[in-house]
Amino acid sequence: MAHPAIKTGIIGYGLSGRVFHAPFIQGLPEFELSAVCSRQPDAVLERYPETHVVADAGQLIASPELDLIIITAPNALHFPLAKAALEAGKNVLLEKPSVTSLQEIESLTRLADQRGRLLTVYQNRRFDGDFLHLKAMMVSGELGKLRHLTSRFDRFRPTPQNRWREQPGPASGIFWDLGPHLLDQALHLLGSPESLQATLKTLRSGGTTHDWFEVMLYYPGLLVTLGSTPFEAGPMQRFNARFERGSWQCWGLDPQEEALRAGQMPWLPEYPGAGQPQSAHRYCATEDGAQTGQPDDCSAGHYQAYFSTLANAIQNGTAPPVSPEDACALIYTLELAEQSSALGKRLDWHYPGA
């Protein structure tokens, strides 16, 4: 028996709502883009003329017809909006970072469980082609055990920008913007580390929040190094995975974000979800010690898979694309990294809910 479409409301129509959410809600038959809360009604209606636009988030949450609320507002508003939506009987998808503290995400998790509603977080980088390729390599074991993984999200933005993400406040700065991508991928791929050590800094002139970070995650027999700088003007080495029998390196970002920013809707043939290879190479050593290298096309990225999984979870009770337990563990890790940087020392990782 076919399920009715999941009537969805999106709070916020900035980059996240416009690029990463609305196109997939509109394009998948499991969903209906019913309403958007935005102060830019013309921008919404130009692309989605049949969608109801409201200026007040409370009005959208109170709408009795909506099944799912997607929250892409500034980070500090995530908790009160999600709490109100859950109390109104809605399922909730939070843009990353889910909230600004472990206490908040644990509170929302309990509330969602009490109300029998789904609560999940948008971690689209789990569906990047490069990350999927790395996961497949680890499952196959073709290069042996992974011993050292470097994962970076570098940019060339030497001047602070006038946007809320770079203003002082809880869960602000580049660490809370890009750190959730890198840390979630590591935790999803490798599980809980034994300990971590982090350094967070403000390097840009005039900067008021952290804009540079490095985090080291320690696993038995494995070291993971995560980082971001605003001063990388050359090609970004996204991954460098060193295995016992070789290494794999990948440059640049999955092409889906660039395509979505350019207005390529995911239901159109030119959308790169079918796979545009990034620049990647695989290196191995021969028996005589010589090094060999060859280009290695990344797997196809697939952000639509996130929303298909979400629809199945809402309609059939299957596992959500990001579990509440994963959401809690990530916020715990972000806070622990901040503590490590402030104390200048390595700290044990022991979140009891993991």
C-alpha positions in Angstrom: 0.0 0.0 0.0 1.4 3.4 -1.0 2.0 5.9 1.7 0.8 9.5 1.4 3.5 12.1 0.8 5.2 13.4 3.8 4.1 17.0 4.1 7.2 19.0 4.9 7.9 22.5 6.2 11.3 24.1 6.1 12.3 26.8 8.5 14.9 29.1 6.8 15.7 29.6 3.1 19.3 30.5 3.2 22.1 28.4 1.7 21.1 25.3 3.6 17.4 25.4 3.0 17.7 26.5 -0.6 20.5 24.3 -1.7 20.6 21.2 0.5 16.9 20.6 1.5 14.2 22.1 -0.7 15.4 20.5 -4.0 15.3 17.0 -2.6 12.0 17.5 -0.8 10.5 18.8 -4.0 12.1 16.2 -6.2 11.3 13.0 -4.4 7.7 11.6 -4.6 7.8 10.5 -0.9 7.7 14.2 0.1 5.6 17.3 -0.5 7.2 20.7 0.0 4.2 22.3 1.7 5.5 25.3 3.5 8.6 27.4 4.0 9.3 30.0 6.7 11.3 32.8 5.2 11.7 36.5 4.9 12.3 36.1 1.2 9.0 35.0 -0.1 9.8 36.0 -3.7 12.9 33.8 -3.7 10.9 30.8 -2.5 7.9 31.3 -4.8 10.2 31.9 -7.9 11.3 28.3 -7.7 8.4 26.7 -5.8 5.3 28.6 -6.8 2.8 26.2 -5.1 4.5 26.3 -1.7 3.0 28.3 1.1 5.4 30.9 2.6 5.1 32.2 6.1 7.2 34.7 8.0 6.8 33.2 11.5 8.3 29.8 12.5 5.7 29.3 15.2 2.9 29.5 12.5 4.7 26.9 10.4 5.2 24.5 13.4 1.6 24.9 14.4 0.3 23.9 11.0 -1.8 20.7 11.5 -1.1 19.4 8.1 2.7 19.1 8.4 4.4 15.8 9.2 8.1 16.9 9.1 9.8 20.1 10.1 13.3 20.8 8.7 15.2 23.4 10.7 17.9 25.4 9.0 17.8 28.5 11.2 20.9 29.9 13.0 22.4 27.3 15.4 21.2 29.0 18.6 17.6 28.7 17.4 17.8 24.9 16.7 16.9 23.8 20.2 13.8 25.9 20.9 12.4 25.3 17.4 13.0 21.6 17.6 11.5 21.4 21.0 8.4 23.3 19.9 8.1 21.0 16.8 8.4 17.8 18.7 5.8 19.0 21.3 3.5 19.8 18.4 3.8 16.2 17.2 6.1 16.7 14.3 9.1 14.7 13.1 12.2 16.9 13.0 15.3 17.1 10.8 17.9 19.5 12.2 20.6 21.0 10.0 24.1 20.4 11.4 25.3 21.1 14.0 22.1 19.8 15.6 22.2 22.1 18.7 24.7 24.0 20.7 25.3 21.7 23.7 25.1 18.0 24.7 22.4 18.8 27.2 20.2 20.2 24.5 20.5 17.2 22.1 20.0 14.7 24.9 16.9 16.6 26.0 15.5 16.6 22.4 16.3 12.9 22.1 14.3 12.1 25.3 11.4 14.3 24.1 11.3 12.6 20.6 11.2 9.2 22.3 8.4 10.3 24.7 6.4 11.7 21.8 7.1 8.8 19.4 8.5 11.1 16.8 11.6 10.9 14.6 14.6 13.2 15.4 17.6 13.2 13.1 20.4 15.4 11.8 21.5 16.4 8.3 24.9 14.9 7.8 25.0 14.9 4.0 28.8 14.3 3.9 28.1 10.6 4.7 26.8 10.5 1.1 29.8 12.2 -0.6 31.3 10.0 -3.3 34.8 10.3 -1.9 33.7 9.1 1.6 31.6 6.3 0.1 34.7 5.2 -1.9 36.8 5.2 1.2 34.2 3.1 3.1 34.2 0.6 0.2 38.0 0.4 0.3 38.0 -0.4 4.0 35.3 -3.0 3.6 37.1 -4.7 0.8 40.4 -4.8 2.7 42.3 -4.4 -0.6 45.0 -2.2 0.9 45.0 -3.9 4.3 44.3 -2.2 7.6 43.9 1.6 7.8 46.7 3.0 10.0 46.6 6.8 9.5 43.7 8.9 8.0 43.9 12.6 7.3 40.6 14.3 6.5 40.5 18.0 5.7 38.1 20.8 4.7 40.3 23.7 3.7 39.3 27.0 2.0 40.9 30.2 1.0 38.9 32.8 3.0 41.5 35.1 4.5 39.0 37.8 5.4 36.3 37.2 8.0 32.8 37.3 6.6 29.8 39.3 8.0 27.5 36.3 8.7 26.1 34.7 11.8 28.3 31.7 11.6 31.3 33.9 12.2 29.8 36.0 15.0 30.7 35.2 18.7 28.2 32.9 20.4 27.6 29.3 21.3 28.4 26.8 18.6 29.8 29.5 16.3 32.9 29.7 14.2 34.4 27.5 11.6 34.9 24.6 14.0 31.2 24.2 14.6 30.5 24.8 10.9 33.0 22.3 9.3 34.0 20.2 12.3 30.6 18.4 12.4 31.3 17.1 8.8 34.8 15.8 9.6 34.0 14.4 13.0 30.8 12.7 12.0 32.5 11.0 9.1 35.2 9.7 11.4 32.8 8.5 14.1 30.6 6.9 11.5 33.5 5.2 9.7 35.5 4.1 12.7 33.3 4.3 15.9 34.3 5.8 19.2 38.0 6.8 19.7 39.9 6.1 22.9 40.9 9.8 23.2 41.4 13.0 21.3 43.5 16.2 21.3 42.4 19.4 19.6 43.7 22.8 18.9 41.3 25.6 17.9 42.7 29.0 16.9 41.7 32.4 15.4 44.3 33.2 12.8 42.6 35.8 10.5 43.1 39.5 11.2 39.9 40.8 12.7 38.4 37.4 13.4 36.2 37.0 16.4 35.6 33.2 16.4 37.8 30.2 15.7 38.7 29.9 12.0 41.4 27.2 12.2 41.4 23.8 13.9 43.1 20.4 14.1 41.8 17.4 15.9 43.6 14.1 16.5 41.5 11.0 17.2 43.3 8.1 18.8 42.2 4.5 18.1 44.1 1.3 18.8 46.6 1.0 16.0 45.1 4.0 14.1 45.5 7.7 14.2 43.0 10.1 12.6 43.9 13.7 11.9 41.1 16.2 11.0 41.6 19.9 10.2 40.6 23.1 8.4 42.4 26.3 7.5 41.1 29.5 5.9 44.5 30.0 4.1 44.6 27.2 1.6 44.8 28.8 -1.9 45.9 25.7 -3.7 44.2 22.3 -4.3 42.6 20.9 -1.2 43.7 17.3 -0.3 40.4 16.1 1.0 41.6 12.6 2.2 44.9 10.9 2.6 44.3 7.3 3.8 47.4 5.3 4.6 46.9 1.6 4.7 49.3 -1.2 5.4 49.7 -2.0 1.7 49.3 1.4 0.1 47.6 4.7 0.3 44.7 6.6 -1.2 44.6 10.3 -1.8 41.7 12.5 -3.0 41.5 16.2 -3.8 38.6 18.6 -4.0 35.0 18.2 -2.9 32.2 16.0 -4.1 30.6 17.8 -7.1 27.1 17.7 -5.8 27.3 20.9 -3.7 28.7 22.9 -6.6 25.9 21.6 -8.9 23.2 22.4 -6.3 24.6 25.9 -5.8 24.4 26.4 -9.5 20.8 25.5 -9.6 21.1 22.0 -11.1 18.1 20.2 -9.5 18.7 16.6 -8.5 16.0 15.3 -10.8 17.6 16.7 -13.9 19.9 14.6 -16.1 22.9 16.9 -15.7 22.9 16.6 -11.9 26.2 14.8 -11.0 24.7 12.3 -8.6 25.6 9.7 -11.1 29.2 10.5 -10.4 31.7 13.0 -11.6 35.1 11.7 -10.6 37.2 13.8 -8.3 41.0 13.8 -8.6 42.1 10.8 -6.7 45.1 8.4 -6.8 45.9 5.1 -5.3 49.5 4.2 -4.5 51.0 0.8 -3.7 54.4 -0.8 -3.2 55.5 -3.7 -5.3 57.5 -6.7 -3.9 60.8 -5.1 -4.9 59.9 -1.9 -3.1 59.0 0.2 -6.1 56.1 2.7 -5.8 53.2 2.5 -8.2 50.4 5.1 -8.6 47.3 5.2 -10.7 44.3 7.4 -11.0 41.3 6.2 -9.0 37.8 7.4 -9.8 35.6 8.1 -6.8 32.3 6.5 -6.2 29.1 8.3 -7.1 27.9 10.6 -4.4 24.2 10.4 -3.6 22.5 13.0 -1.3 19.1 11.7 -2.4 19.9 8.5 -0.5 19.7 10.6 2.7 16.2 11.7 2.0 15.1 8.3 0.7 16.3 6.8 4.0 14.5 9.5 5.9 11.2 8.9 4.2 11.5 5.2 4.9 12.2 5.9 8.5 9.1 8.1 8.9 6.8 5.9 6.9 7.9 2.4 7.9 9.8 2.9 11.2 13.2 1.9 9.9 16.4 3.4 11.1 16.9 7.1 10.4 19.9 8.3 8.3 21.5 9.6 11.4 20.5 8.1 14.8 19.9 10.2 17.9 22.8 8.3 19.5 25.1 9.4 16.7 23.8 13.0 17.1 24.6 12.9 20.8 28.0 11.4 20.4 29.0 14.1 17.8 28.0 17.0 20.1 29.9 15.3 22.9 33.0 15.1 20.7 32.7 18.7 19.6 32.5 19.9 23.2 35.4 17.6 24.2 37.5 19.0 21.5 36.8 22.5 22.8 37.8 21.4 26.3 41.0 19.8 25.0 42.0 23.0 23.2 41.3 25.1 26.2 43.3 22.8 28.5 46.0 22.1 26.0 46.0 18.4 26.6 44.8 15.0 25.3 41.5 13.9 26.9 39.8 10.5 27.1 36.7 9.9 25.1 34.1 8.1 27.1 30.6 9.2 26.3 28.3 6.9 28.3 25.6 6.9 25.7 27.8 5.5 22.9 
